[in-house]
Amino acid sequence: MTLLLTFFAYLTPLWGGYISDKRWGRMRTIWYGVWVGAFSHIILIIAAIPSVIRGGHALAPTIIAILSLALGTGLIKPNLLPLLYDQYAHKRDVVETREDGSRVIIVKEASLERMTLIFYWAINVGAFLSLATSYCAKRVGFWLAFLIPGIVYFIMVPVLLFLAPHLKKETPNGISIIEEACKVLKVAFSGNFIKRFRANQFWEYPKPQNMVERGAISSIEETNKKGKKKITWTDQFVEDVRATMDACKIFLFFVIYNINDGGIGGIQNSQAASMTTNGVPNDLIDNFNPLTIIVLIPILNNVVYPLLRRWGIDFKPVYRIFLGFMLAALSAGIGAIIQWRVYETSPCGYHATDCTIGTGVSPISVWVETVLYVLQASSECFANTAAYEIAYTRAPDHMKGLVMALFLFMQSISAAISQACVSALIDPYLIWPFVATCIAGVISAVVFLWAYKDLHKVMEVERLEKEEKLRRAYLDHLAEKEAITAVTANDVKSVVSEKLALEEEVLQVDAVTSTLALKK
């Protein structure tokens, strides 16, 4: 059930991002997700009522609740962080002058890093509340274990009602970026795409102008040869899809990482059940994951990262992701050692999972497992937050939601792999899943670092290209406005306002460049 929830919770964001872009907008989509989630919480509470469980009627409403909770999650997750990023006022690094006359650079990357860390911290504050539900389920009943998070969940409604009027919102334009991107990819992968890929022509093929030249369509406005759909994208949109896909290739490495970050197929909970608990619920140890994040993120945000910047150490996102991958792989390696010791000390030896001899468990305390959760949580603080930043920074402005949906989709693939491996997670072979994922994690981390060691240089080139586009847009804007000879007073006011705004943007770029040059 847990893997089913995880799979659908990270698959449905693709639809959540689609419907947000095309119809509802981010805020409205989040609202719908909140109400769907509220419905699922109510159904879970009903399913957990003791009389329902005793009557054997709990399974059906539980499945309905899980599926509806996954749907609500899919509507919220791909839109919440992009909505938060949208509130950031500056499109690039800016220079501000303080009251004492000193000038400071507000670095966009550092600001987004801070926002992402706070966002991730807030998520795990909520997750940590499951500490109480573990004891409630064990000592009172599942109804109370589901009632507590349900009550906390409904607090979100008045909070959103208060915040909604103050948030910057984007109006959907009726065009889904995900849908349009799929159309481009469908054309790109048609025919002998492997040959085009080798010839570095893969992304040239779906550009409308090239489609006209090879006769795939008679004109950009006309339908294609099948006469079913119009070409609704532009050459620039194809380039944007290319940039987005290039930014999202980094997510493929997270398939292995996600398996290490939490264990494959719930193997860690199974391991805990074979250890001495002294009345502690098996799943209580899980709470050390959010607890570690709650403690570590403020330390990173307020102490570690500012100190590194002050000392001139650029802890680039690629290195943070590499560190996160290695920490997750280390947790799997330690998990293998713990499982080996459990086998060695269990009354049933290498058949410890369902042991009924003596105490039935290894004398090793379940608290030893906290090491795994601390390492995994630490890895998330480095890997996940840095991945958000890289993908969001590199993706075109109108494809941020798509990027988030694709990142979440990797978690769904990991859950599917875990589900496929569940039947193989049996005694006496439980050491080897830990070993296999540890080795895969180390290899993945090394390959990732080798492949993206120069990513910061690529991102710097992309930043300069964006600034150059801004300059060209500014000059074109001036040329267009200067060509107008007869305008009304309101038109003049509008032109002057737009001109000043564009000039301010260009001056900010120049100021940042000059300040950085002086520092060097």
C-alpha positions as CSV (number, residue, x, y, z in Angstrom):
1,M,0.0,0.0,0.0
2,T,2.8,2.4,0.9
3,L,4.5,1.8,-2.5
4,L,1.2,2.2,-4.3
5,L,0.7,5.6,-2.7
6,T,4.3,6.6,-3.5
7,F,4.0,5.5,-7.1
8,F,0.7,7.3,-7.8
9,A,1.7,10.4,-5.7
10,Y,4.7,11.0,-7.9
11,L,3.0,9.9,-11.2
12,T,0.0,12.2,-10.9
13,P,2.1,15.4,-10.8
14,L,2.5,15.1,-14.6
15,W,-1.3,15.6,-14.9
16,G,-1.2,18.2,-12.1
17,G,1.3,20.2,-14.1
18,Y,-0.6,19.7,-17.3
19,I,-4.0,20.9,-15.9
20,S,-2.3,23.8,-14.1
21,D,-0.6,25.1,-17.3
22,K,-3.7,24.7,-19.5
23,R,-6.8,25.4,-17.5
24,W,-6.6,26.3,-13.8
25,G,-3.3,28.0,-13.0
26,R,-1.1,27.1,-10.1
27,M,-3.1,28.6,-7.2
28,R,-6.4,27.1,-8.3
29,T,-4.9,23.7,-9.0
30,I,-3.4,23.8,-5.5
31,W,-6.8,24.6,-4.0
32,Y,-8.4,21.6,-5.8
33,G,-5.6,19.4,-4.5
34,V,-6.3,20.6,-1.0
35,W,-9.9,19.7,-1.2
36,V,-9.2,16.3,-2.7
37,G,-6.7,15.7,0.0
38,A,-9.2,16.7,2.6
39,F,-11.7,14.1,1.2
40,S,-9.0,11.4,1.4
41,H,-8.2,12.2,5.0
42,I,-11.9,11.9,6.0
43,I,-12.1,8.5,4.2
44,L,-9.0,7.3,6.0
45,I,-10.4,8.2,9.4
46,I,-13.7,6.4,8.5
47,A,-11.8,3.3,7.3
48,A,-9.8,3.2,10.6
49,I,-12.8,3.2,12.9
50,P,-12.6,0.0,15.0
51,S,-16.1,-1.3,14.0
52,V,-15.2,-0.9,10.3
53,I,-12.0,-2.8,10.8
54,R,-13.7,-5.6,12.8
55,G,-16.4,-5.9,10.1
56,G,-13.8,-6.4,7.4
57,H,-14.8,-3.3,5.5
58,A,-11.7,-1.2,5.8
59,L,-9.8,-2.3,2.7
60,A,-12.0,-0.7,0.0
61,P,-12.2,2.8,1.7
62,T,-8.5,2.6,2.4
63,I,-7.7,2.0,-1.3
64,I,-10.0,4.8,-2.3
65,A,-8.4,7.1,0.2
66,I,-4.9,6.2,-1.0
67,L,-5.8,6.9,-4.6
68,S,-7.5,10.2,-3.8
69,L,-4.6,11.3,-1.6
70,A,-2.2,10.5,-4.5
71,L,-4.4,12.6,-6.8
72,G,-4.5,15.5,-4.3
73,T,-0.7,15.3,-3.9
74,G,-0.3,15.3,-7.7
75,L,-2.2,18.6,-7.9
76,I,-0.2,20.3,-5.2
77,K,3.3,19.0,-5.5
78,P,4.3,20.2,-9.0
79,N,2.8,23.7,-8.4
80,L,3.7,24.6,-4.8
81,L,7.5,25.2,-5.2
82,P,7.2,26.9,-8.6
83,L,4.5,29.2,-7.0
84,L,7.0,30.0,-4.2
85,Y,9.7,30.7,-6.7
86,D,7.4,33.0,-8.6
87,Q,7.2,35.3,-5.6
88,Y,10.9,36.1,-6.0
89,A,11.0,39.6,-7.2
90,H,14.2,39.7,-9.3
91,K,14.9,37.9,-12.6
92,R,18.6,38.0,-12.1
93,D,21.4,39.2,-9.7
94,V,20.8,42.7,-8.6
95,V,22.8,45.4,-6.7
96,E,21.1,47.2,-3.9
97,T,22.4,50.3,-2.0
98,R,21.9,50.2,1.8
99,E,21.2,53.2,4.0
100,D,24.9,53.4,5.0
101,G,25.8,53.7,1.3
102,S,27.3,50.3,0.9
103,R,26.4,48.2,-2.1
104,V,25.4,44.6,-1.9
105,I,24.8,42.0,-4.5
106,I,21.6,40.0,-4.1
107,V,22.5,36.7,-5.9
108,K,19.5,35.0,-7.4
109,E,21.1,31.5,-7.0
110,A,21.7,32.0,-3.3
111,S,18.2,33.4,-2.8
112,L,16.6,30.4,-4.5
113,E,18.9,28.1,-2.5
114,R,17.6,29.7,0.7
115,M,14.0,29.5,-0.5
116,T,14.3,25.8,-1.4
117,L,15.9,24.9,1.9
118,I,13.1,26.7,3.9
119,F,10.5,25.0,1.7
120,Y,12.1,21.6,2.3
121,W,12.4,22.3,6.0
122,A,8.7,23.2,6.2
123,I,7.7,19.9,4.5
124,N,9.6,17.9,7.1
125,V,8.2,19.8,10.0
126,G,4.8,18.4,8.9
127,A,6.3,14.9,8.3
128,F,7.8,14.9,11.9
129,L,4.3,15.0,13.3
130,S,4.0,11.4,12.4
131,L,6.1,10.7,15.5
132,A,2.8,11.0,17.5
133,T,0.8,8.9,15.1
134,S,3.2,5.9,15.5
135,Y,2.4,5.7,19.2
136,C,-1.3,6.4,18.6
137,A,-1.5,3.5,16.2
138,K,0.2,1.1,18.6
139,R,-1.4,2.1,21.9
140,V,-4.8,3.7,21.0
141,G,-5.9,2.8,17.4
142,F,-5.5,3.7,13.8
143,W,-8.5,6.0,13.9
144,L,-6.5,8.4,16.2
145,A,-3.3,8.0,14.1
146,F,-5.3,9.2,11.0
147,L,-7.3,11.8,12.9
148,I,-4.3,13.8,14.1
149,P,-2.8,14.4,10.6
150,G,-6.3,15.1,9.3
151,I,-6.7,17.9,11.9
152,V,-3.3,19.3,11.0
153,Y,-4.1,19.1,7.3
154,F,-7.3,21.2,7.7
155,I,-5.2,24.0,9.2
156,M,-3.9,24.6,5.7
157,V,-7.3,25.9,4.5
158,P,-7.4,29.1,6.6
159,V,-3.6,29.6,6.0
160,L,-4.2,29.5,2.2
161,L,-7.2,31.8,2.5
162,F,-5.1,34.3,4.3
163,L,-2.1,34.1,1.9
164,A,-3.9,33.8,-1.5
165,P,-4.7,37.6,-1.9
166,H,-1.0,38.4,-1.3
167,L,0.5,36.0,-3.8
168,K,1.7,36.7,-7.3
169,K,-0.3,34.4,-9.6
170,E,0.1,33.5,-13.3
171,T,-3.0,33.2,-15.5
172,P,-3.1,30.1,-17.6
173,N,-3.0,30.8,-21.3
174,G,-5.0,27.7,-22.4
175,I,-1.8,26.0,-23.7
176,S,-0.3,23.2,-21.8
177,I,3.5,23.2,-21.9
178,I,3.5,19.4,-21.1
179,E,1.1,18.8,-24.0
180,E,3.0,20.9,-26.4
181,A,6.3,19.4,-25.3
182,C,4.9,15.9,-25.9
183,K,3.9,16.9,-29.5
184,V,7.5,18.2,-30.1
185,L,9.0,15.0,-28.8
186,K,6.6,12.9,-30.9
187,V,7.9,14.6,-34.0
188,A,11.5,14.5,-32.8
189,F,11.4,10.7,-32.2
190,S,9.7,9.9,-35.5
191,G,11.6,8.3,-38.3
192,N,15.3,7.5,-38.0
193,F,15.8,9.6,-34.9
194,I,19.0,7.7,-33.9
195,K,20.7,8.8,-37.1
196,R,19.6,12.4,-36.5
197,F,20.8,12.2,-32.9
198,R,24.3,11.1,-34.0
199,A,24.4,13.9,-36.6
200,N,23.4,16.5,-33.9
201,Q,20.1,17.2,-35.8
202,F,17.7,15.7,-33.4
203,W,16.2,19.0,-32.2
204,E,16.3,20.6,-35.7
205,Y,13.8,18.0,-37.0
206,P,10.7,19.2,-35.1
207,K,11.2,22.9,-35.8
208,P,8.3,24.2,-37.9
209,Q,10.5,26.0,-40.3
210,N,12.5,22.8,-41.1
211,M,9.2,20.8,-41.3
212,V,8.1,23.3,-44.0
213,E,11.4,22.9,-45.9
214,R,11.2,19.1,-46.0
215,G,7.5,19.1,-47.0
216,A,6.1,17.7,-43.8
217,I,3.7,20.6,-43.7
218,S,2.8,23.1,-46.5
219,S,3.2,26.0,-44.1
220,I,3.4,26.6,-40.4
221,E,-0.2,27.6,-40.2
222,E,-1.4,24.5,-42.1
223,T,-2.1,21.1,-40.7
224,N,0.4,18.3,-41.2
225,K,0.1,15.6,-43.8
226,K,-2.4,13.6,-41.7
227,G,-4.6,16.6,-41.5
228,K,-5.4,16.2,-37.9
229,K,-3.5,18.7,-35.9
230,K,-1.9,22.1,-36.5
231,I,1.6,23.0,-35.7
232,T,1.1,25.1,-32.5
233,W,4.7,25.5,-31.5
234,T,7.6,27.7,-32.7
235,D,11.3,27.2,-33.4
236,Q,12.0,28.9,-30.1
237,F,9.6,26.6,-28.3
238,V,11.6,23.6,-29.6
239,E,14.8,25.2,-28.3
240,D,13.1,25.7,-24.9
241,V,12.1,22.0,-24.9
242,R,15.7,21.1,-25.7
243,A,17.0,23.3,-22.8
244,T,14.4,21.8,-20.5
245,M,15.2,18.2,-21.4
246,D,18.9,19.0,-21.1
247,A,18.3,20.4,-17.6
248,C,16.2,17.3,-16.6
249,K,18.7,14.7,-17.7
250,I,20.2,15.2,-14.3
251,F,17.1,13.7,-12.8
252,L,17.8,10.3,-14.3
253,F,20.5,9.8,-11.7
254,F,17.9,10.2,-9.0
255,V,16.2,6.9,-9.8
256,I,19.0,5.0,-8.0
257,Y,19.4,7.7,-5.4
258,N,15.7,7.5,-4.4
259,I,16.0,3.8,-3.9
260,N,18.9,4.3,-1.5
261,D,17.1,7.2,0.2
262,G,14.6,5.1,2.1
263,G,15.6,1.5,1.2
264,I,14.2,-0.7,-1.5
265,G,10.7,-2.1,-0.9
266,G,10.4,-1.1,2.7
267,I,13.4,-3.3,3.6
268,Q,14.4,-1.1,6.5
269,N,11.1,-1.5,8.3
270,S,11.5,-5.3,7.9
271,Q,15.0,-5.0,9.3
272,A,13.7,-3.0,12.3
273,A,11.1,-5.7,13.0
274,S,13.9,-8.2,13.5
275,M,15.6,-6.1,16.1
276,T,15.0,-5.4,19.8
277,T,12.4,-2.6,20.0
278,N,11.5,-2.6,23.8
279,G,8.0,-1.5,22.9
280,V,9.1,1.1,20.3
281,P,6.9,1.0,17.1
282,N,8.9,-0.2,14.1
283,D,8.0,2.9,12.1
284,L,9.0,5.3,14.8
285,I,12.6,5.3,13.7
286,D,11.4,6.7,10.3
287,N,10.8,10.0,12.1
288,F,14.6,10.6,12.4
289,N,14.5,11.5,8.7
290,P,12.4,14.6,9.1
291,L,13.9,15.4,12.5
292,T,17.4,15.4,11.0
293,I,16.2,17.7,8.1
294,I,14.5,20.1,10.6
295,V,17.8,20.4,12.5
296,L,20.3,20.3,9.7
297,I,18.7,22.8,7.2
298,P,18.8,25.8,9.6
299,I,22.5,24.9,10.3
300,L,23.3,24.8,6.5
301,N,21.2,27.9,5.8
302,N,22.5,30.1,8.5
303,V,25.9,28.8,9.3
304,V,27.6,26.4,6.8
305,Y,26.7,28.0,3.5
306,P,27.2,31.7,4.6
307,L,30.6,30.7,6.0
308,L,31.6,28.9,2.8
309,R,30.7,32.0,0.8
310,R,32.6,34.3,3.2
311,W,35.7,32.1,2.8
312,G,35.3,32.2,-1.0
313,I,34.5,28.5,-1.3
314,D,31.9,27.9,-4.0
315,F,30.1,24.7,-2.9
316,K,28.5,24.3,-6.3
317,P,25.1,22.4,-6.7
318,V,26.8,19.6,-8.6
319,Y,29.1,18.9,-5.6
320,R,26.2,19.1,-3.3
321,I,24.3,16.5,-5.3
322,F,27.4,14.3,-5.4
323,L,27.7,14.5,-1.7
324,G,24.1,13.6,-1.3
325,F,24.4,10.6,-3.5
326,M,27.4,9.3,-1.6
327,L,25.7,9.8,1.8
328,A,22.7,7.8,0.6
329,A,25.0,5.0,-0.8
330,L,26.8,5.0,2.6
331,S,23.5,4.5,4.4
332,A,22.8,1.4,2.2
333,G,26.3,0.1,3.0
334,I,25.7,0.5,6.7
335,G,22.3,-1.1,6.2
336,A,24.0,-4.2,4.8
337,I,26.3,-4.4,7.8
338,I,23.4,-4.1,10.2
339,Q,21.4,-6.8,8.4
340,W,24.5,-9.1,8.5
341,R,24.8,-8.5,12.3
342,V,21.0,-9.2,12.7
343,Y,21.4,-12.5,10.9
344,E,24.4,-13.4,13.0
345,T,22.7,-12.6,16.3
346,S,19.1,-13.7,15.6
347,P,17.8,-16.9,17.3
348,C,16.8,-18.0,13.8
349,G,20.1,-17.0,12.1
350,Y,19.6,-16.1,8.5
351,H,15.8,-16.5,8.7
352,A,15.3,-13.7,11.1
353,T,12.3,-12.0,9.6
354,D,9.6,-14.4,10.8
355,C,11.5,-15.9,13.7
356,T,9.5,-17.5,16.5
357,I,12.4,-19.0,18.5
358,G,13.0,-17.5,21.9
359,T,12.5,-13.7,21.8
360,G,12.2,-13.9,18.0
361,V,14.5,-10.9,17.5
362,S,18.1,-10.0,17.5
363,P,19.5,-8.4,20.7
364,I,20.7,-5.5,18.6
365,S,18.7,-2.4,19.5
366,V,16.4,-0.9,16.8
367,W,17.9,2.5,17.6
368,V,21.0,1.5,15.6
369,E,18.9,2.1,12.5
370,T,18.7,5.8,13.3
371,V,22.1,6.0,11.6
372,L,20.5,5.1,8.3
373,Y,17.8,7.7,8.5
374,V,20.2,10.4,9.6
375,L,22.4,9.8,6.6
376,Q,19.5,9.6,4.2
377,A,18.0,12.8,5.5
378,S,21.3,14.6,5.3
379,S,21.6,13.4,1.7
380,E,18.3,15.0,0.9
381,C,19.4,18.3,2.2
382,F,22.2,18.3,-0.3
383,A,20.9,16.4,-3.3
384,N,17.2,17.2,-3.6
385,T,17.5,20.9,-2.9
386,A,20.4,21.4,-5.3
387,A,18.5,19.5,-8.0
388,Y,15.5,21.8,-7.6
389,E,17.8,24.8,-8.0
390,I,19.7,23.5,-11.1
391,A,16.6,22.5,-13.0
392,Y,14.6,25.5,-12.1
393,T,17.4,27.9,-13.0
394,R,18.2,26.2,-16.3
395,A,14.6,25.7,-17.5
396,P,12.9,28.4,-19.5
397,D,10.5,30.6,-17.5
398,H,7.3,29.0,-18.8
399,M,8.5,25.4,-18.2
400,K,9.2,25.5,-14.5
401,G,6.1,23.4,-13.7
402,L,7.1,20.8,-16.2
403,V,10.5,20.5,-14.7
404,M,9.1,20.0,-11.2
405,A,6.7,17.3,-12.5
406,L,9.5,15.4,-14.2
407,F,11.6,15.5,-11.1
408,L,8.8,14.1,-9.1
409,F,8.2,11.4,-11.8
410,M,11.6,10.0,-11.0
411,Q,10.3,9.1,-7.5
412,S,7.5,7.2,-9.2
413,I,10.0,5.2,-11.3
414,S,11.9,4.3,-8.2
415,A,8.8,3.2,-6.4
416,A,7.9,0.9,-9.4
417,I,11.4,-0.6,-9.2
418,S,11.0,-1.2,-5.5
419,Q,7.6,-2.8,-6.0
420,A,9.0,-5.1,-8.6
421,C,11.7,-6.2,-6.2
422,V,9.5,-6.9,-3.2
423,S,9.0,-10.6,-3.9
424,A,12.8,-11.0,-3.9
425,L,13.2,-9.4,-0.5
426,I,13.2,-12.7,1.6
427,D,15.5,-14.4,4.0
428,P,18.3,-15.3,3.8
429,Y,19.2,-12.8,1.1
430,L,18.3,-9.5,2.7
431,I,22.0,-8.4,2.9
432,W,22.3,-8.3,-0.9
433,P,19.7,-5.6,-1.7
434,F,21.6,-3.2,0.5
435,V,24.9,-4.2,-1.1
436,A,23.5,-3.9,-4.7
437,T,21.9,-0.5,-4.1
438,C,25.1,0.8,-2.3
439,I,27.3,-0.2,-5.3
440,A,24.8,1.2,-7.8
441,G,24.6,4.4,-5.8
442,V,28.4,4.9,-5.7
443,I,28.7,4.2,-9.4
444,S,25.9,6.6,-10.1
445,A,27.5,9.3,-8.0
446,V,30.9,9.0,-9.7
447,V,29.3,9.0,-13.2
448,F,27.2,12.0,-12.3
449,L,30.2,14.0,-11.1
450,W,32.2,13.0,-14.2
451,A,29.3,14.0,-16.5
452,Y,28.5,17.3,-14.8
453,K,31.7,18.5,-13.3
454,D,31.7,21.5,-15.7
455,L,28.0,22.2,-15.4
456,H,28.7,25.5,-13.6
457,K,30.5,26.7,-16.7
458,V,27.6,25.7,-18.9
459,M,25.2,27.5,-16.6
460,E,27.4,30.7,-16.7
461,V,27.2,30.6,-20.5
462,E,23.5,30.2,-20.4
463,R,23.2,33.1,-18.0
464,L,25.3,35.4,-20.3
465,E,23.1,34.3,-23.2
466,K,20.0,35.3,-21.3
467,E,21.5,38.7,-20.5
468,E,22.4,39.2,-24.1
469,K,18.8,38.4,-25.1
470,L,17.7,41.0,-22.7
471,R,20.0,43.6,-24.2
472,R,18.8,42.7,-27.7
473,A,15.2,42.9,-26.6
474,Y,15.8,46.3,-25.1
475,L,17.4,47.6,-28.3
476,D,14.6,46.2,-30.4
477,H,12.1,47.7,-28.1
478,L,13.7,51.1,-28.4
479,A,13.9,50.9,-32.2
480,E,10.2,50.0,-32.3
481,K,9.1,52.7,-30.0
482,E,11.2,55.4,-31.7
483,A,9.6,54.5,-35.0
484,I,6.2,55.6,-33.7
485,T,5.6,59.3,-34.6
486,A,2.1,59.9,-33.5
487,V,1.0,58.7,-30.0
488,T,-1.3,60.0,-27.4
489,A,-0.2,61.3,-24.0
490,N,-1.1,58.0,-22.4
491,D,0.9,56.2,-25.0
492,V,3.9,58.4,-24.3
493,K,3.6,57.7,-20.6
494,S,3.4,53.9,-21.2
495,V,6.4,54.0,-23.6
496,V,8.5,56.0,-21.1
497,S,7.5,53.6,-18.3
498,E,8.4,50.5,-20.3
499,K,11.7,52.1,-21.4
500,L,12.7,53.0,-17.9
501,A,11.9,49.5,-16.7
502,L,14.0,48.0,-19.4
503,E,16.8,50.4,-18.8
504,E,16.7,49.6,-15.1
505,E,17.1,45.9,-15.9
506,V,20.1,46.5,-18.1
507,L,21.6,48.8,-15.5
508,Q,21.2,46.1,-12.9
509,V,23.0,43.6,-15.1
510,D,25.8,46.1,-15.7
511,A,26.0,46.9,-11.9
512,V,26.3,43.2,-11.0
513,T,29.0,42.7,-13.6
514,S,30.9,45.7,-12.4
515,T,30.7,44.8,-8.7
516,L,31.8,41.3,-9.4
517,A,34.7,42.5,-11.4
518,L,35.8,44.9,-8.6
519,K,35.6,42.0,-6.1
520,K,37.8,39.9,-8.3
